[in-house]
Amino acid sequence: MGIQDIIEGKKQWRAHMARVKALPPDYQVVYREMQKYLFKVGPVDLSDGQPLSGIVDFFEEGAATGKGVLELIGKDVAAFCDDLIKDSRTYADIYQESLSQETGTAGN
């Protein structure tokens, strides 16, 4: 990864966060909670920004129609996030696989 890639990544992140800041306050709060949760759970494809950009797109559409954020996602933010990444590979999955492989080779 070169300097240009880092600069471009920062520009994209700033543009993304500007979109988040343009959302209504309740959407911003829920977005930040979702972001924390997803960073903690660690889907592998989170680094490409897809899930987070998709969430902002979804929130922008909901805000444009005048819906409250909880009308869109429900009251359980973690469950909504889990549903978003249910088919995604997480770092926890990779870790579990590595433990399984170590356990499997230890017995040989």
C-alpha positions, 0 to 999 in steps of 0.5 A: 500500500503506497502513500497515494492509496493511504491518501485516497483511503482517507479522502473516501473515509472523510466523504463517508463520514460527511454523509453520516454527519448529514443524517438526522441525529438519531440515525447518527447515533445508531450508525455509530453504535453499528460501526462500533459493533461491526468493528468489534465483531470484525467481518473480514470484508469490512475493510473494503467499506461495503457494509458501512457504505450500504448502511449509510445508503439505507439510512439516507433512503429511510431519512428521505422518506421521513422514517425513524431509524428504529422503524427501519432496523428494529429495536435490536441494533446488534441483531440487525448487524448480525443479520447483515453479516450472517454470510460474511466471514469474520476474524473470529471465524478465522481464529476458530479455524486456526485453533481447530487446525492446531488442535488437529495437528497436536494429536498427530 
